[in-house]
Amino acid sequence: MLNEAVRSLRDFLNFVRREQLHEAENGLLYYGSGEAAHWPVQSNLNVAAAFAAAGVADDNMEDIEVALKLFRYAFRTHVTGDMVCSCGSQWGRHWISVLGLERATHAINALMPYFTEDDLARYRALRISEADFLLDYEVVASMSGAEHKNKPESNAWNGGFLWRCALDYPDHEKVALWKNKGNKLLLNGISYITDAQSDELYDGVPLKDWHIAPNFTENYSLDHHGYMNIGYSFVTLSNIAMLHFNFKEKQQQAPAALYLHAGDLWNTIKKFVFDDGRMLRIGGYNRSRYTYCQCYMLPVFLFAADHLGDSDAMRLGKNCMELIRREQLYNEDGSFYSKRLDEIRKHSYYYYVRLESDPAVVLSQYVYWNKLFGFPGANCGKQPDIVWSDDFHGAHLIKKDGAIRSFVASAHRFSGPIALCVPADCSDMAEWQGNLSSRIVMNRAGSTLLHSAGTQEEDRFTHNCKFVWYNDLPLGEGEQKYPIAETCSAVAALPDRKTLVVIERCRAIKEEVFEEIIPLQFSMPNDLFNGGVRRYTGENFDIVSKMLPDTESDTDTRCRKLAIDGRVTVCALAENDTLHLIKPASRSAHVIDKKTLKSLYIDYISPAGVMKYRFARPGEVFSDTAVAVAVDAPENFCSDAKFSSDGDLRTVEITGADSKRYVFAANFGDAPVKFLNVELAPQSSILTEVK
């Protein structure tokens, strides 16, 4: 693992030397754009750390000299320095300004023998300036990211920064103030609902007196950036990991506040990892796929192995690094993302170079910490079966018998709810955004969840939700945000441990021109991770689908059932529906609503074709149908499945992979309806076995 990590760093640093290092005044260097904004500062420090770790690992003075020039650029362009960044401004004294320093701490420690007295004086002045700023910084916390006060990750890195200053500069007059504010921030990082009643003492003060609000739900999910964000749970814990290894290296006593609920959070987010080390993002993701948060899983795995004694962590860490290396070798130029993120590189150099820097810094952490402490070898185990749910987000997850089935009602506002049904050993088949719900594309369409309710047992779950789509960015003068469509959705994971059923009705509620609508889409990534080839087979249909075709296409397969690579089967349940295979001409997983920033190629399967530039009137129905998806389905899957519609009642009858017959019924109306002698409440559903 260590040798491969060093090779990966070396290949990247050669790429950086060729394309992304730039000269500044005073003989210094910067990486990327060199601006004073948050990401360029972080990226510059990330790459400085990579040069430092690689240089120290091989005793390579050329690399060490580059690292020193990059760090000196950062020190001297800070607001305490004597230079400006490439944009003409200086950086610092902001809620996020110390993040790059925190992620590069290990490299600064490694370079201590090489820093001059002037370097160390500038570094001290920078840190004291930032620490003093943080003394006046308001500490906030909230369970809901919609309030923009859910800040577990920044509270962790800012609190840790203050404690590092206090322990590194014990002679400073504000040490006690730094420690106190550091505790306040750390204890409101991975904060939990029970903290409000806890009498556990931290520096002599009960936890309940430090506590502001929980940042995590009762089941340790995180509502960050307005949706269930698995990635930022890992980012939060990654900063705890970096602080842990820093204090361990310096033989300093880490503050007790650092580890509050760290083990509890790890035990939860470990559930959201495929065996190959890729994050299982059941709550969705609205940025570049398989990049930023995926990278910061690595320090979390190392922390779990070193501090928490988790025997699985190094296996997951090894696999995580192999994913990074695999894509790097695919690029053939030493970069981490140059091919897959070419669209982003063309449209935003600022964003692209930042993404390239993240794998570099985490690999540098692994190389440096392994040199200092060593890590245990990777075991050959597998992730255990998982049953998990969270009422706050309307979230469900069942991983059993090789299948992962999940649903999240409160997913991202630009996609609606998200469902998933994929093999547990095929992370490359998982795409989150808007999966198994209708895709609505326009200038900017956002959604608001109106209703969410569900139940979960050991081998099954059901969930109903209703949400409204809005035109979030109308173009007319005086035009305000307004509702444009309504979607009702009902989902059931059958007790057969293999099958997920989704029923949906989507209809317009105002006159509107929609750029694109794909009814009840099932998303299948088709990119480098699966070799850029998928095979779709059905009755009288067999096609090998390649990524990035010359033109977009919408093929009616004339099949009600399609198997994907023989592992996942999708079935249209309405009698007159046939599945369409929809292939965009370019990568389609884009960043939030920025359609030019694309990161992953996706094939789409839908029980209807793409509706392009559709003018819709109130009440027009885009989707009123159902699909079933199964992992490793039997040959006769869905052969006798039925879908029926009666007013607001929707019903699916289906035989599961366990050969048992099930009925799933959903009421999409606002009044109760009768079904099988049961009164179904408005916006509710029932799943029952037919005896």
PyMOL commands that set and color helices and strands:
alter all, ss='L'
color gray80, all
select helices_A, chain A and resi 2-19+25-27+38-58+61-76+99-103+105-110+117-135+145-147+152-168+175-186+193-197+207-210+230-250+256-259+262-272+292-295+297-306+313-331+342-347+349-373+427-429+528-530
alter helices_A, ss='H'
color red, helices_A
select strands_A, chain A and resi 21-23+29-31+201-202+205-206+223-224+227-228+386-390+395-400+403-408+418-423+437-441+445-456+461-471+482-493+499-508+512-525+533-538+541-546+553-556+561-564+568-572+580-583+590-591+594-598+602-606+611-616+621-631+642-646+649-655+661-667+673-675+678-680+684-690
alter strands_A, ss='S'
color yellow, strands_A
deselect
rebuild
show_as cartoon
